[in-house]
Amino acid sequence: MSPSVAAPTFFLAVAVILVVCRVVCMIAVRLGQPPVVGEMIAGVLLGPSLLGLVAPAVQTFLFPDGIRALLYVGGQIGLVIYMFGAGYEFSVRSIRGSVKSVAAVSAAGTVVPLVLGVGVAVLGTSWADIGKDGVSLVTSAAFVGVALAITAFPMLARIITERGLGGTRFGSLALACGALDDVLAWILLAVVLGMHADSAGPVAIAVGGGLLFALLLVLVGRRLLAKAMGSDRLTTDHKMLITALTLFAAAWFTDIIGLYAVFGAFCVGIAFPRVPAAEAVLAKLMPLGQIVFLPLFFTYSGLNTRFALLADPNLLLFALVCVVVAVIGKLGACWGAARLVGEPQPIALRVGVLINARGLMQLIALNVGLAAGIVSPALFTVLVLVALVTTIMTAPVLSWLDRRDARKGTTEVLLMAEPVPVTGKS
């Protein structure tokens, strides 16, 4: 497809995506779900799971193969901006404030689902066709384990912000653990990619490059950004340009070393100065990324999701087992770890519920695995279902816990517990 043909086709596809996403998001919000859940569902609806099933000619017309690369790139821009905002909302002090609880919950929330995921993938391979030619069982099982160990930190941050839970102990603890879980998950994903390449090179490059990136960001990048944001000689547009240059340079570097663009964007968000000028930059940048570009990522993922494959009873059973294992591995393990380090029951349970959501981050990992040739269409579909179920269940379960504790009169435990600072406005 030539550029002159691809351009109008792409514009039409984006217009359709934005309209469908907005409608589905409105419905999701009315049902008590965060907007990102609506965007996830909209992406699946526009793919072969629904539109391609009932109107394949329409889907082919709207999303021909020639524009899928454009949707991917647009979606990556949305992810970079979104993760930059997520990093800005996170404060490193949230980890310092409760090191014991954060370490215990993060370790349990990473190791347990990782081990269970590897186990269920090995057992499921014999009765569910989830493998891909040329990919070893060890690599495939390891990828499933990593995918189940991921937490949807951006969505978790949005739920906590929208519900006004940032000052509660369970909200701040969940944020800290979710961020640490995702850092660990990206490192593990780099290990899996190294396994697939049958080389330790990718792991060494990811670890060494990541350390170099962090060092440059802390020693140089943070100071330059603070100086730029605090300058009275630069306009808001100039400051936005400097932010965009820094953001995309970081995304480029972390992408080529194997930690992927979203990791660099998240780190820049953490290092970004908390001053009024920075707030003005985010106010101009974030809506563009979240409203226009991020839905393209969900649609790209939806175009690779084929829920019709679940008509196979064996694959459907495997998918249900994965959902159960995912919930037990995250919610159960994080709840148990929080209780073991002395957190009250209401706090421990809510931490487990929040960290259990996979959402956006699991979809990112799945697309990485798809691009690397590790994930088959069947496995991709199964893990998308896990992401949807664990994400959708978060808000209603939290609401149910709030109603239950209100009836029991135990809500004050959540409010009186000493909060860990997580405002992100330090």
Stockholm file with secondary structure:
# STOCKHOLM 1.0

chainA/1-426         MSPSVAAPTFFLAVAVILVVCRVVCMIAVRLGQPPVVGEMIAGVLLGPSLLGLVAPAVQTFLFPDGIRALLYVGGQIGLVIYMFGAGYEFSVRSIRGSVKSVAAVSAAGTVVPLVLGVGVAVLGTSWADIGKDGVSLVTSAAFVGVALAITAFPMLARIITERGLGGTRFGSLALACGALDDVLAWILLAVVLGMHADSAGPVAIAVGGGLLFALLLVLVGRRLLAKAMGSDRLTTDHKMLITALTLFAAAWFTDIIGLYAVFGAFCVGIAFPRVPAAEAVLAKLMPLGQIVFLPLFFTYSGLNTRFALLADPNLLLFALVCVVVAVIGKLGACWGAARLVGEPQPIALRVGVLINARGLMQLIALNVGLAAGIVSPALFTVLVLVALVTTIMTAPVLSWLDRRDARKGTTEVLLMAEPVPVTGKS
#=GR chainA/1-426 SS CCHHHHHHHHHHHHHHHHHHHHHHHHHHHHTTCCHHHHHHHHHHHTSTTTHHHHCHHHHHHHSCHHHHHHHHHHHHHHHHHHHHHHHHHCCTHHHHTTHHHHHHHHHHHHHHHHHHHHHHHHHHTTTSCCCCTTCCHHHHHHHHHHHHHCCCHHHHHHHHHHTTCTTSHHHHHHHHHHHHHHHHHHHHHHHHHHHHTTCSHHHHHHHHHHHHHHHHIIIIIHHHHHHHHTCSSSCHHHHHHHHHHHHHHHHHHHHHTTSCHHHHHHHHHHHSCCSHHHHHHHHHHHHIIIIIIHHHHHHHHHHTCCGGGGGSHHHHHHHHHHHHHHHIIIIIHHHHHHHHTTCCHHHHHHHHHHHHCCHHHHHHHHHHHHHHTCCCHHHHHHHHHHHHHHHHTHHHHHHHHHHHHHHHTCTHHHHHSCCCCCCSCC
#=GC SS_cons         CCHHHHHHHHHHHHHHHHHHHHHHHHHHHHTTCCHHHHHHHHHHHTSTTTHHHHCHHHHHHHSCHHHHHHHHHHHHHHHHHHHHHHHHHCCTHHHHTTHHHHHHHHHHHHHHHHHHHHHHHHHHTTTSCCCCTTCCHHHHHHHHHHHHHCCCHHHHHHHHHHTTCTTSHHHHHHHHHHHHHHHHHHHHHHHHHHHHTTCSHHHHHHHHHHHHHHHHIIIIIHHHHHHHHTCSSSCHHHHHHHHHHHHHHHHHHHHHTTSCHHHHHHHHHHHSCCSHHHHHHHHHHHHIIIIIIHHHHHHHHHHTCCGGGGGSHHHHHHHHHHHHHHHIIIIIHHHHHHHHTTCCHHHHHHHHHHHHCCHHHHHHHHHHHHHHTCCCHHHHHHHHHHHHHHHHTHHHHHHHHHHHHHHHTCTHHHHHSCCCCCCSCC
//
